[in-house]
Amino acid sequence: MYIFRPVTVADLPAVEALAAQSPVGVTSLPANREALLHKIQASQDALAAEVRLYGEERYFFTVEDRASGRLLGLSGLVASAGYNEPFYSFRNELLIHASPELGIHNKIHALSLCHDLTGHSLLTSFFILPELGAGPAAELLSRSRLLFMAGHPARFADTVVSEMLGVTREDGSSPFWDAVGRVFFGLDYHEAELICGVKGRKFIAELMRQHPIYVPLLSAEAQAVIGEVGEGSRIAFDILEREGFETENYLDIFDGGPTLLGRLPGLRSYAGSRVCRVRLGPVQGGGPYLLANGGLSDFCATLARLHPPAHGEVTVPPDVAAALGVAEGEMVRLAAL
């Protein structure tokens, strides 16, 4: 059985091993023990806090294979992107250059540095072991975050964003970064991502060009990858797209990958979830459901085959209820897969 739960300090060695395998562009999973420990402790503090107005809280989760005790992946939530420092993106836009006297009217594709997405909640840190692919563990790892948000809506904004990795070359370098970021930073893609993951994004405002970047002046290779999803984010992108997220006119500033945006009332697992009373019993057949307890620090979720709820009740196998820490008559939140 797979269980989605908060990461604890005891998980640090396993988290380090997973972070070391994650793609370079996942800046929120740096291969840095101190940064990962701080991330875990920040999550534990957020789960223990009484939150009346969301802000700097960060939550860090994992999926555990209960049979083996192995951690299979990581994912996170940020209550308010850019709470302590601006959350930078490139805004995709068209600039008009016109001369009525010459009868010339041109629309030029440009990228403008902005922090329009500051204040939205952020889905982050998604990484699933490659051998598991787009299977049940990946669905649980990604979508359970929305059940957590549904159970604790005061802790999050009404709009959620998630940055997808852009296209990289076989050697791990980024065509977009080489054409844009490297010019101003003098760093390669890997170095820039590591700095961002460990020290934050303040250096972006200090070094990045503040004026629009004209896309036609970039290399053909860089132009071709703008807004394209890299292989490292394909699973995450597909899951979130099915949830109801859409690509907006924003790009990741490092690799030019797309940014997804969703409004919670329009997201499948959030808006379609129901709170039901547990009735313990065997379940024959049924369909796949995501279900979670109503906890905070002890929040957990899993996948199970259930029959549709009736009269506010749902029959849950005893082993599933035990894994969630719920008893007969207690409440669970569930969403059909």
DRENDO-1510 file (C-alpha; in Angstrom, 1 decimal, always signed):
<recs>
REC; n; res; u; v; w
REC; 1; MET; +0.0; +0.0; +0.0 .
REC; 2; TYR; +1.2; +3.5; -0.9 .
REC; 3; ILE; +0.8; +6.2; +1.7 .
REC; 4; PHE; +1.1; +10.0; +1.1 .
REC; 5; ARG; +2.3; +11.8; +4.2 .
REC; 6; PRO; +4.4; +14.7; +5.5 .
REC; 7; VAL; +8.2; +14.3; +5.4 .
REC; 8; THR; +9.9; +14.0; +8.8 .
REC; 9; VAL; +13.5; +14.6; +9.9 .
REC; 10; ALA; +13.9; +10.8; +10.2 .
REC; 11; ASP; +13.4; +10.7; +6.4 .
REC; 12; LEU; +16.4; +12.9; +5.7 .
REC; 13; PRO; +18.7; +10.2; +4.3 .
REC; 14; ALA; +16.0; +8.9; +2.0 .
REC; 15; VAL; +15.1; +12.4; +0.9 .
REC; 16; GLU; +18.8; +13.2; +0.1 .
REC; 17; ALA; +18.9; +10.1; -2.1 .
REC; 18; LEU; +15.8; +11.1; -4.0 .
REC; 19; ALA; +16.9; +14.7; -4.4 .
REC; 20; ALA; +20.2; +13.5; -5.8 .
REC; 21; GLN; +18.2; +11.7; -8.5 .
REC; 22; SER; +15.9; +14.6; -9.4 .
REC; 23; PRO; +16.5; +16.6; -12.5 .
REC; 24; VAL; +18.7; +19.7; -12.3 .
REC; 25; GLY; +15.8; +22.1; -12.9 .
REC; 26; VAL; +14.0; +21.0; -9.7 .
REC; 27; THR; +15.5; +23.8; -7.7 .
REC; 28; SER; +13.4; +23.1; -4.6 .
REC; 29; LEU; +15.2; +19.7; -4.3 .
REC; 30; PRO; +18.9; +20.7; -4.2 .
REC; 31; ALA; +21.5; +18.1; -3.6 .
REC; 32; ASN; +22.4; +19.9; -0.3 .
REC; 33; ARG; +21.8; +18.2; +3.1 .
REC; 34; GLU; +21.5; +21.5; +5.0 .
REC; 35; ALA; +19.0; +23.0; +2.6 .
REC; 36; LEU; +16.9; +19.8; +2.6 .
REC; 37; LEU; +16.9; +19.6; +6.4 .
REC; 38; HIS; +15.8; +23.2; +6.6 .
REC; 39; LYS; +13.0; +22.4; +4.1 .
REC; 40; ILE; +11.8; +19.5; +6.3 .
REC; 41; GLN; +11.9; +21.6; +9.5 .
REC; 42; ALA; +10.0; +24.4; +7.8 .
REC; 43; SER; +7.3; +21.9; +6.8 .
REC; 44; GLN; +7.1; +20.6; +10.3 .
REC; 45; ASP; +6.8; +24.1; +11.7 .
REC; 46; ALA; +4.0; +25.0; +9.2 .
REC; 47; LEU; +2.1; +21.8; +10.1 .
REC; 48; ALA; +2.3; +22.7; +13.8 .
REC; 49; ALA; +1.4; +26.4; +13.4 .
REC; 50; GLU; -2.1; +27.8; +13.8 .
REC; 51; VAL; -2.6; +29.7; +10.5 .
REC; 52; ARG; -5.3; +32.3; +10.2 .
REC; 53; LEU; -3.8; +34.1; +7.2 .
REC; 54; TYR; -1.5; +32.1; +4.9 .
REC; 55; GLY; +1.9; +33.4; +4.1 .
REC; 56; GLU; +5.4; +31.8; +4.4 .
REC; 57; GLU; +4.2; +28.3; +5.2 .
REC; 58; ARG; +5.8; +25.5; +3.2 .
REC; 59; TYR; +4.7; +21.8; +3.2 .
REC; 60; PHE; +6.8; +18.9; +2.2 .
REC; 61; PHE; +5.4; +15.4; +1.4 .
REC; 62; THR; +6.4; +12.0; +0.4 .
REC; 63; VAL; +4.8; +8.7; -0.8 .
REC; 64; GLU; +5.9; +5.7; +1.2 .
REC; 65; ASP; +5.6; +2.1; +0.2 .
REC; 66; ARG; +4.3; +0.7; +3.5 .
REC; 67; ALA; +5.4; -2.9; +2.7 .
REC; 68; SER; +9.0; -2.0; +2.3 .
REC; 69; GLY; +9.3; +1.4; +4.1 .
REC; 70; ARG; +10.8; +2.9; +0.9 .
REC; 71; LEU; +10.2; +6.5; -0.1 .
REC; 72; LEU; +9.1; +6.6; -3.7 .
REC; 73; GLY; +8.9; +10.4; -4.4 .
REC; 74; LEU; +8.6; +13.9; -3.1 .
REC; 75; SER; +6.3; +16.8; -3.6 .
REC; 76; GLY; +5.6; +20.1; -1.9 .
REC; 77; LEU; +3.3; +23.1; -1.4 .
REC; 78; VAL; +4.1; +26.7; -0.8 .
REC; 79; ALA; +1.2; +28.7; +0.7 .
REC; 80; SER; +2.2; +32.0; -0.9 .
REC; 81; ALA; +4.8; +32.1; -3.7 .
REC; 82; GLY; +7.2; +34.9; -3.2 .
REC; 83; TYR; +6.2; +35.7; +0.4 .
REC; 84; ASN; +9.7; +36.6; +1.5 .
REC; 85; GLU; +11.0; +37.6; -1.9 .
REC; 86; PRO; +9.4; +38.2; -5.3 .
REC; 87; PHE; +8.6; +35.1; -7.3 .
REC; 88; TYR; +10.0; +35.9; -10.7 .
REC; 89; SER; +8.7; +34.7; -14.1 .
REC; 90; PHE; +9.0; +35.7; -17.7 .
REC; 91; ARG; +5.7; +37.1; -19.1 .
REC; 92; ASN; +5.1; +36.1; -22.7 .
REC; 93; GLU; +3.8; +39.1; -24.6 .
REC; 94; LEU; +3.6; +40.9; -27.9 .
REC; 95; LEU; +5.0; +44.4; -28.2 .
REC; 96; ILE; +3.8; +46.8; -30.9 .
REC; 97; HIS; +6.3; +48.7; -33.0 .
REC; 98; ALA; +4.6; +51.0; -35.5 .
REC; 99; SER; +5.3; +53.9; -37.8 .
REC; 100; PRO; +2.1; +55.4; -39.3 .
REC; 101; GLU; +4.2; +57.6; -41.6 .
REC; 102; LEU; +5.9; +54.5; -43.1 .
REC; 103; GLY; +2.8; +52.3; -42.9 .
REC; 104; ILE; +4.7; +49.8; -40.7 .
REC; 105; HIS; +3.0; +47.9; -37.9 .
REC; 106; ASN; +4.9; +45.1; -36.3 .
REC; 107; LYS; +4.1; +42.8; -33.4 .
REC; 108; ILE; +7.3; +41.5; -31.7 .
REC; 109; HIS; +7.4; +38.5; -29.4 .
REC; 110; ALA; +9.1; +39.6; -26.1 .
REC; 111; LEU; +9.7; +38.2; -22.7 .
REC; 112; SER; +9.4; +40.6; -19.7 .
REC; 113; LEU; +10.7; +39.8; -16.2 .
REC; 114; CYS; +7.8; +40.1; -13.8 .
REC; 115; HIS; +6.5; +38.8; -10.4 .
REC; 116; ASP; +2.8; +38.7; -11.4 .
REC; 117; LEU; +2.4; +35.3; -9.8 .
REC; 118; THR; +3.6; +36.4; -6.4 .
REC; 119; GLY; +1.0; +35.6; -3.8 .
REC; 120; HIS; -0.5; +32.5; -5.5 .
REC; 121; SER; +0.0; +29.1; -3.9 .
REC; 122; LEU; +2.6; +26.9; -5.5 .
REC; 123; LEU; +2.8; +23.2; -6.3 .
REC; 124; THR; +6.5; +22.4; -6.1 .
REC; 125; SER; +9.2; +19.8; -5.5 .
REC; 126; PHE; +7.6; +17.0; -7.6 .
REC; 127; PHE; +9.8; +14.0; -8.2 .
REC; 128; ILE; +8.8; +10.4; -8.6 .
REC; 129; LEU; +11.3; +7.5; -9.0 .
REC; 130; PRO; +11.8; +7.0; -12.8 .
REC; 131; GLU; +11.1; +3.3; -12.7 .
REC; 132; LEU; +7.6; +4.0; -11.3 .
REC; 133; GLY; +6.7; +6.3; -14.2 .
REC; 134; ALA; +3.2; +7.6; -14.6 .
REC; 135; GLY; +1.5; +5.1; -12.3 .
REC; 136; PRO; -0.5; +5.1; -9.1 .
REC; 137; ALA; +2.3; +6.4; -7.0 .
REC; 138; ALA; +2.7; +9.5; -9.2 .
REC; 139; GLU; -1.0; +10.2; -9.1 .
REC; 140; LEU; -1.0; +9.9; -5.3 .
REC; 141; LEU; +2.1; +12.1; -4.9 .
REC; 142; SER; +0.7; +14.9; -7.0 .
REC; 143; ARG; -3.1; +14.9; -6.4 .
REC; 144; SER; -3.1; +14.3; -2.7 .
REC; 145; ARG; -1.8; +17.9; -2.3 .
REC; 146; LEU; -5.1; +19.1; -3.6 .
REC; 147; LEU; -7.0; +17.0; -1.0 .
REC; 148; PHE; -4.8; +18.6; +1.7 .
REC; 149; MET; -5.7; +22.0; +0.4 .
REC; 150; ALA; -9.4; +21.1; +0.3 .
REC; 151; GLY; -9.2; +20.1; +3.9 .
REC; 152; HIS; -7.4; +23.2; +5.0 .
REC; 153; PRO; -8.5; +26.0; +2.6 .
REC; 154; ALA; -7.6; +28.9; +4.9 .
REC; 155; ARG; -3.9; +28.0; +4.5 .
REC; 156; PHE; -3.9; +28.6; +0.7 .
REC; 157; ALA; -4.7; +31.1; -2.0 .
REC; 158; ASP; -7.6; +30.5; -4.4 .
REC; 159; THR; -5.2; +30.2; -7.3 .
REC; 160; VAL; -2.4; +27.7; -7.7 .
REC; 161; VAL; +0.6; +27.7; -10.0 .
REC; 162; SER; +3.2; +25.1; -10.9 .
REC; 163; GLU; +6.4; +25.6; -12.9 .
REC; 164; MET; +7.2; +22.8; -15.4 .
REC; 165; LEU; +10.8; +22.0; -16.4 .
REC; 166; GLY; +11.8; +23.1; -19.8 .
REC; 167; VAL; +13.6; +21.3; -22.5 .
REC; 168; THR; +17.3; +20.5; -21.9 .
REC; 169; ARG; +20.0; +18.9; -24.1 .
REC; 170; GLU; +21.3; +15.4; -23.5 .
REC; 171; ASP; +24.2; +16.8; -21.5 .
REC; 172; GLY; +21.7; +18.5; -19.1 .
REC; 173; SER; +22.4; +22.1; -20.4 .
REC; 174; SER; +19.5; +24.4; -21.3 .
REC; 175; PRO; +19.3; +26.1; -24.8 .
REC; 176; PHE; +17.1; +28.8; -23.3 .
REC; 177; TRP; +19.4; +29.5; -20.4 .
REC; 178; ASP; +22.4; +29.7; -22.6 .
REC; 179; ALA; +20.7; +32.3; -24.8 .
REC; 180; VAL; +19.2; +34.4; -22.0 .
REC; 181; GLY; +20.4; +33.8; -18.5 .
REC; 182; ARG; +24.0; +32.9; -19.1 .
REC; 183; VAL; +24.5; +36.3; -20.9 .
REC; 184; PHE; +23.7; +38.2; -17.7 .
REC; 185; PHE; +24.8; +35.8; -15.0 .
REC; 186; GLY; +28.0; +34.3; -16.3 .
REC; 187; LEU; +26.9; +30.9; -14.9 .
REC; 188; ASP; +26.0; +27.6; -16.5 .
REC; 189; TYR; +22.5; +26.2; -16.1 .
REC; 190; HIS; +23.4; +23.8; -13.3 .
REC; 191; GLU; +25.2; +26.4; -11.3 .
REC; 192; ALA; +22.3; +28.8; -11.5 .
REC; 193; GLU; +19.7; +26.2; -10.5 .
REC; 194; LEU; +21.9; +25.2; -7.5 .
REC; 195; ILE; +22.3; +28.7; -6.3 .
REC; 196; CYS; +18.5; +29.3; -6.6 .
REC; 197; GLY; +17.8; +26.1; -4.7 .
REC; 198; VAL; +20.1; +26.8; -1.8 .
REC; 199; LYS; +20.1; +30.6; -1.6 .
REC; 200; GLY; +16.8; +31.7; -3.2 .
REC; 201; ARG; +16.0; +34.0; -6.1 .
REC; 202; LYS; +17.2; +37.3; -4.8 .
REC; 203; PHE; +20.2; +37.2; -7.2 .
REC; 204; ILE; +17.8; +37.2; -10.2 .
REC; 205; ALA; +16.7; +40.8; -9.6 .
REC; 206; GLU; +20.3; +41.8; -9.1 .
REC; 207; LEU; +21.6; +40.4; -12.3 .
REC; 208; MET; +18.8; +39.8; -14.8 .
REC; 209; ARG; +18.0; +42.3; -17.5 .
REC; 210; GLN; +15.0; +44.4; -16.5 .
REC; 211; HIS; +14.0; +45.4; -20.0 .
REC; 212; PRO; +12.1; +43.1; -22.4 .
REC; 213; ILE; +14.0; +40.4; -24.2 .
REC; 214; TYR; +13.1; +40.3; -27.9 .
REC; 215; VAL; +12.6; +36.6; -28.8 .
REC; 216; PRO; +13.5; +37.0; -32.5 .
REC; 217; LEU; +17.0; +38.0; -31.4 .
REC; 218; LEU; +17.5; +34.6; -29.6 .
REC; 219; SER; +19.0; +31.6; -31.3 .
REC; 220; ALA; +16.7; +29.3; -33.2 .
REC; 221; GLU; +17.4; +26.6; -30.7 .
REC; 222; ALA; +16.3; +28.7; -27.8 .
REC; 223; GLN; +13.2; +30.0; -29.6 .
REC; 224; ALA; +12.1; +26.4; -30.3 .
REC; 225; VAL; +12.0; +25.4; -26.6 .
REC; 226; ILE; +10.1; +28.4; -25.3 .
REC; 227; GLY; +7.0; +27.1; -23.5 .
REC; 228; GLU; +7.8; +23.4; -24.2 .
REC; 229; VAL; +7.6; +20.8; -21.4 .
REC; 230; GLY; +10.8; +18.9; -20.7 .
REC; 231; GLU; +10.9; +15.1; -20.1 .
REC; 232; GLY; +11.6; +15.7; -16.4 .
REC; 233; SER; +8.1; +17.3; -16.0 .
REC; 234; ARG; +6.1; +15.3; -18.5 .
REC; 235; ILE; +4.4; +13.1; -15.8 .
REC; 236; ALA; +3.7; +16.1; -13.5 .
REC; 237; PHE; +2.3; +18.1; -16.5 .
REC; 238; ASP; +0.0; +15.4; -17.6 .
REC; 239; ILE; -1.5; +14.9; -14.1 .
REC; 240; LEU; -2.0; +18.6; -13.6 .
REC; 241; GLU; -3.5; +19.1; -17.0 .
REC; 242; ARG; -6.1; +16.4; -16.3 .
REC; 243; GLU; -6.8; +18.1; -13.0 .
REC; 244; GLY; -7.8; +21.3; -14.9 .
REC; 245; PHE; -4.6; +23.3; -14.8 .
REC; 246; GLU; -3.9; +25.4; -17.9 .
REC; 247; THR; -0.8; +27.0; -19.4 .
REC; 248; GLU; -0.7; +30.7; -19.0 .
REC; 249; ASN; +1.5; +33.4; -20.5 .
REC; 250; TYR; +4.3; +32.8; -18.1 .
REC; 251; LEU; +7.6; +30.9; -18.4 .
REC; 252; ASP; +10.3; +29.7; -16.0 .
REC; 253; ILE; +13.2; +32.1; -16.0 .
REC; 254; PHE; +15.8; +29.5; -16.1 .
REC; 255; ASP; +14.8; +27.0; -18.8 .
REC; 256; GLY; +11.8; +28.6; -20.5 .
REC; 257; GLY; +9.4; +25.9; -19.4 .
REC; 258; PRO; +5.7; +26.6; -19.1 .
REC; 259; THR; +3.9; +27.6; -15.9 .
REC; 260; LEU; +0.5; +26.0; -15.2 .
REC; 261; LEU; -2.2; +27.9; -13.4 .
REC; 262; GLY; -5.4; +26.6; -11.8 .
REC; 263; ARG; -8.2; +28.1; -9.8 .
REC; 264; LEU; -9.2; +25.7; -7.0 .
REC; 265; PRO; -12.9; +25.7; -7.7 .
REC; 266; GLY; -12.1; +24.4; -11.2 .
REC; 267; LEU; -9.7; +21.7; -10.2 .
REC; 268; ARG; -11.0; +18.1; -10.3 .
REC; 269; SER; -9.6; +16.6; -7.1 .
REC; 270; TYR; -10.3; +19.8; -5.1 .
REC; 271; ALA; -13.7; +20.7; -6.3 .
REC; 272; GLY; -14.9; +17.1; -6.8 .
REC; 273; SER; -13.8; +15.8; -3.4 .
REC; 274; ARG; -16.4; +14.9; -0.8 .
REC; 275; VAL; -16.3; +14.3; +3.0 .
REC; 276; CYS; -18.0; +11.1; +4.0 .
REC; 277; ARG; -18.4; +9.0; +7.1 .
REC; 278; VAL; -16.5; +5.7; +7.2 .
REC; 279; ARG; -18.3; +2.4; +7.4 .
REC; 280; LEU; -15.8; -0.5; +7.7 .
REC; 281; GLY; -16.3; -3.5; +5.5 .
REC; 282; PRO; -15.1; -5.5; +2.6 .
REC; 283; VAL; -15.2; -3.9; -0.9 .
REC; 284; GLN; -15.7; -6.1; -4.0 .
REC; 285; GLY; -15.0; -4.4; -7.3 .
REC; 286; GLY; -15.5; -0.6; -7.2 .
REC; 287; GLY; -13.6; +2.1; -8.8 .
REC; 288; PRO; -10.3; +3.9; -8.0 .
REC; 289; TYR; -10.5; +6.6; -5.4 .
REC; 290; LEU; -8.1; +8.9; -3.6 .
REC; 291; LEU; -8.9; +9.2; +0.0 .
REC; 292; ALA; -7.4; +11.1; +3.0 .
REC; 293; ASN; -8.0; +11.7; +6.6 .
REC; 294; GLY; -8.8; +15.1; +8.0 .
REC; 295; GLY; -5.5; +15.6; +9.8 .
REC; 296; LEU; -2.9; +18.3; +9.6 .
REC; 297; SER; +0.5; +17.1; +11.1 .
REC; 298; ASP; -0.8; +13.6; +10.8 .
REC; 299; PHE; -2.4; +14.0; +7.4 .
REC; 300; CYS; -2.1; +11.0; +5.1 .
REC; 301; ALA; -3.8; +9.8; +1.9 .
REC; 302; THR; -3.9; +6.6; -0.1 .
REC; 303; LEU; -5.5; +4.9; -3.1 .
REC; 304; ALA; -8.2; +2.3; -2.8 .
REC; 305; ARG; -11.0; +0.8; -4.8 .
REC; 306; LEU; -14.3; +1.9; -3.4 .
REC; 307; HIS; -18.0; +2.0; -4.3 .
REC; 308; PRO; -19.5; +5.5; -4.8 .
REC; 309; PRO; -20.6; +7.0; -1.4 .
REC; 310; ALA; -24.3; +6.8; -0.5 .
REC; 311; HIS; -26.1; +8.9; +2.0 .
REC; 312; GLY; -22.9; +10.5; +3.2 .
REC; 313; GLU; -21.2; +7.2; +3.9 .
REC; 314; VAL; -18.5; +5.2; +2.2 .
REC; 315; THR; -17.5; +1.6; +2.8 .
REC; 316; VAL; -13.7; +1.4; +3.5 .
REC; 317; PRO; -11.7; -1.8; +3.9 .
REC; 318; PRO; -10.4; -2.1; +7.5 .
REC; 319; ASP; -6.7; -2.2; +6.4 .
REC; 320; VAL; -7.2; +1.1; +4.4 .
REC; 321; ALA; -8.9; +2.8; +7.3 .
REC; 322; ALA; -6.1; +1.6; +9.6 .
REC; 323; ALA; -3.5; +3.0; +7.3 .
REC; 324; LEU; -5.2; +6.4; +7.4 .
REC; 325; GLY; -5.7; +6.3; +11.1 .
REC; 326; VAL; -9.5; +6.5; +10.9 .
REC; 327; ALA; -12.1; +4.4; +12.7 .
REC; 328; GLU; -15.7; +3.5; +12.1 .
REC; 329; GLY; -17.9; +6.6; +12.0 .
REC; 330; GLU; -15.0; +9.0; +11.5 .
REC; 331; MET; -14.7; +11.2; +8.4 .
REC; 332; VAL; -12.5; +10.9; +5.3 .
REC; 333; ARG; -12.2; +13.1; +2.2 .
REC; 334; LEU; -12.3; +11.2; -1.1 .
REC; 335; ALA; -12.1; +12.0; -4.8 .
REC; 336; ALA; -12.6; +9.7; -7.8 .
REC; 337; LEU; -9.6; +9.1; -10.0 .
</recs>
